[in-house]
Structures are given as structure tokens and as C-alpha cells.
């Protein structure tokens, strides 16, 4: 195992995280992928699916149970990985949620709950996970740290083309059906967290990035069908972009939000 690069991906049982794991298993570079999943059952099913989709892979995959909304779960995962491997070479903070739809369209949660849940998982969860795994990352070979962000977190982009565009009538109350402000705000925080770690780990030789994987069909907000109708791409596109970062193709973009081509303005 020591000859393989060890990559931990949170939220890797589905969506972009799953496709990143798949892309790494298909790589000629030797990897051992730690497939992070909150659910053991869903994680095992993802590994079974990978075995069918990449049957001839020489790279390997292992389940790591981790719920980034729980400090206890994060710390237990870090201790487990430390005891078994002693290091990781790349940490990909991919796990995330989108709660706006549950408030604005489904009335399942309050506005405050929408914001606090998004920040708790997307921002605080990524920060706490990185603190827990930082010692293992520093011990890795040519270590890289990746935060999955969003194009919706760009002030430059959103000030020019607000998404989703809506024409709301004057007056109050406003009827808002499809909104993403809590998600956007949490991903802005993720970008700042990335910059914090870029400054914090510079002396340790850790290359730190955020990545904007593109508008892709994922489970975020249980909106797969809507995203597909709006022209979202396959999550494998994001997996390929992240694999490129892991493999050093984007080392010139350290400390930036990496796009498929170029970088995203903050």
C-alpha cells in the first residue's frame, strides 16, 4: 500500500465524489482510494458499483465511514486512517448539501435552518475535517488538499448573471420557488476556508485548491431531474477535473478556484 497514493474523498458514495473515485481507479497512477461515506450501507453499495464499472482496475478502494456533520465521526475516521495507513496524500473535501429548496419550495425547514445546515456541512464540516486530517496530510508524499466549491460562489459571476434568474413582482411578500442563496453563501465560505489552508500549510509543502466542477447532475437538494432539464452535465466531468488536480496537472493554479479550463474569479 505504501507505493500507492492514498486519497480520501468525503461524500464519495454518489455524484461528483463517486465519479472522482472512479476516475482515480481508472488512472495509470497507483492510487488507494478511501471512499468516505456517511452511511456504511451506501458506501458498500458504491464500492460494489465501482467493481462492476471498473472491473479491471489495479488501483484499490476502501470504505471509510465519515459524517462531516459530526466531530466524533470525523475524529474516529481520522484515527482509523492513522492506525491503518499513517498518512494520506490527498484530501478531497467533497461532501456537501443544498437546503434552499427544502425551505423555499418544499416548506420543510425554516430559513434559518436552511442557512445553518448549509454552513454546518459545507463550511464547518470541511474545516473540521481538514483540521482532523492535516497531520496525516502533512505526512503524505507531494500532498494536495482540495475543496469542492461552486460557480455560484463567484461574486464576479453572480454580479453579472444571477442564478437562477427570476422576475419577482414589486411588493411583499415575495414568492420564491427556486433559490440557492444559503448554498451560495456557504460555498463563498468554502473559498475563504481554502485560502486559509493555503496560507496555513504553505510551509509544509501542501498544495491547496478549490475546484468549481461545473453545473452537473448530482443529488444536491434532490434536484437531479430539474438539473438535467436545465442542461447540467454528467458528474464524471467533475471527477475528471478533480483527478487532474490530484495528478498535478493544475499545480500552477495553487490557491485558486480551478475550472475545467482556467480559474474562476472570486
Secondary structure, 3 states (H helix, E strand, C coil): CCCCEEEEECCCCCHHHHHHHHHHHCCCCCEEEEEEECCHHHHHHHHHHHHHHCCCCCCEEEEEECCCCCHHHHHHHHHHHHHHCCCCCEEEECCCCCCHHHHHCCCCCCHHHHHHHHHHHHHHHHHHHHHHHHHHHHCCCCCEEEEECCHHHCHHHHHHCCCCCCCCCCCCCCCCCCCCHHHHHHHHHHHHHHHHHHHHCHHHCCEEEEECCCCECCCHHHCHHHHHHCCCECCHHHHHHHHHHHCCCCHHHCCCEECCCCEECC
